[in-house]
Amino acid sequence: MLGCLRSRTRSERGSAVVDFVMILLVLLPLFAGLLQLALVLHVRNTLSSAAAEGARRAAVVGATADDGRAKAAEQIVGTLNEKFAQDIDIQGTTIGGAPAYKVVIVAEVPALGLGGPAIRLEVSGNAIIESP
């Protein structure tokens, strides 16, 4: 009986390492995917906020579209990287018949922030132009 017990423990030697590797093969991609999702959502929310701030800045009495573009770029560079502030477009539009500005920001977020295939984001912000 004792001999049977010894042979069983010897045959299970190293099984913890194999179990760890098998679980790690599932958990690492899952964790990397969660990190990628968090990074993309952070960048998207920051760009969306910058677009809205840029539109509001351009819509203030006495301000210009360039002021709005500069404000959006300042918001992006202050939080993220300046490469995300390269494609900022501001244009006049109407909202419910009222004149307004629309700021559109386009950026690409690389996989896990390191490189590789990128995710393209396009966000916009609107603001009705103030009248004096």
C-alpha positions in Angstrom: 0.0 0.0 0.0 2.8 2.4 0.9 4.6 1.6 -2.4 1.5 2.5 -4.4 1.3 5.8 -2.6 4.9 6.7 -3.4 4.6 5.9 -7.1 1.6 8.2 -7.4 3.3 11.2 -5.8 6.3 10.6 -8.1 4.1 10.6 -11.2 2.5 13.9 -10.2 5.8 15.6 -9.7 5.9 18.9 -11.8 2.2 19.0 -12.4 1.9 22.3 -10.6 4.2 23.9 -13.1 2.2 22.5 -16.0 -1.1 23.8 -14.4 0.5 27.2 -13.8 1.6 27.5 -17.5 -1.8 26.4 -18.8 -3.6 28.9 -16.6 -1.1 31.6 -17.6 -1.8 31.0 -21.3 -5.4 32.0 -20.7 -4.9 34.8 -18.2 -2.1 36.7 -20.0 -4.0 37.5 -23.2 -7.1 38.3 -21.1 -5.0 40.7 -19.0 -3.4 42.3 -22.1 -6.8 42.7 -23.6 -8.1 44.5 -20.5 -5.1 46.8 -20.6 -5.7 47.6 -24.3 -9.4 48.4 -23.6 -8.4 50.7 -20.7 -5.9 52.5 -22.8 -8.2 53.0 -25.7 -11.1 54.2 -23.5 -8.7 56.6 -21.7 -7.5 58.1 -25.0 -11.0 58.3 -26.4 -12.4 60.0 -23.4 -9.5 62.5 -23.3 -9.9 63.3 -27.0 -13.6 63.7 -26.6 -13.2 66.1 -23.7 -10.6 68.1 -25.7 -12.9 68.3 -28.7 -15.7 69.7 -26.5 -13.4 72.1 -24.8 -12.0 73.3 -28.1 -15.5 73.9 -29.5 -16.5 75.8 -26.4 -13.4 77.9 -26.6 -14.0 78.8 -30.2 -17.6 79.6 -29.6 -16.9 82.3 -26.9 -17.5 85.9 -28.0 -14.3 87.3 -29.5 -12.6 83.9 -30.0 -11.7 82.4 -33.3 -11.5 78.8 -34.7 -7.8 78.9 -34.2 -8.3 79.6 -30.5 -10.5 76.5 -30.3 -7.9 74.4 -32.1 -5.2 75.6 -29.8 -7.3 74.8 -26.7 -8.0 71.3 -27.9 -4.3 70.7 -28.7 -3.4 72.1 -25.2 -5.8 69.7 -23.5 -4.4 66.7 -25.5 -0.8 67.5 -25.0 -1.3 68.1 -21.3 -2.8 64.7 -20.8 -1.6 62.4 -23.5 1.2 62.7 -26.2 1.5 65.4 -28.8 1.1 62.8 -31.6 -2.6 62.6 -30.7 -3.0 66.3 -31.4 -1.8 66.2 -35.0 -5.2 65.9 -36.7 -7.6 68.5 -35.2 -10.2 69.9 -37.6 -12.6 72.7 -36.7 -15.4 73.9 -38.9 -18.5 76.0 -38.8 -21.8 74.3 -38.7 -25.4 74.8 -37.4 -27.2 73.2 -34.5 -30.9 73.7 -34.5 -30.5 76.6 -36.9 -28.0 78.4 -34.6 -24.4 78.9 -35.8 -21.9 76.6 -34.1 -18.4 75.1 -34.2 -17.7 71.4 -34.6 -14.2 70.1 -33.6 -13.2 66.7 -35.0 -10.1 64.9 -33.7 -8.8 61.8 -35.4 -6.0 59.7 -33.8 -4.7 56.2 -33.8 -4.0 54.3 -30.6 -1.3 51.6 -31.0 -1.7 48.2 -29.5 -0.9 48.5 -25.7 0.7 51.8 -26.5 3.8 50.1 -27.9 3.2 49.8 -31.6 1.7 47.3 -33.9 -1.8 47.5 -35.3 -3.5 50.7 -34.3 -7.1 51.5 -33.5 -8.4 54.6 -35.3 -10.5 56.9 -33.1 -12.6 59.8 -34.4 -14.3 62.1 -31.8 -16.1 65.4 -32.1 -17.4 68.2 -29.9 -19.9 70.9 -30.7 -20.7 74.3 -29.3 -23.2 77.0 -30.3 -21.4 80.4 -31.0 -22.2 83.0 -28.4 -23.8 86.2 -29.6 -22.7 89.5 -28.1 
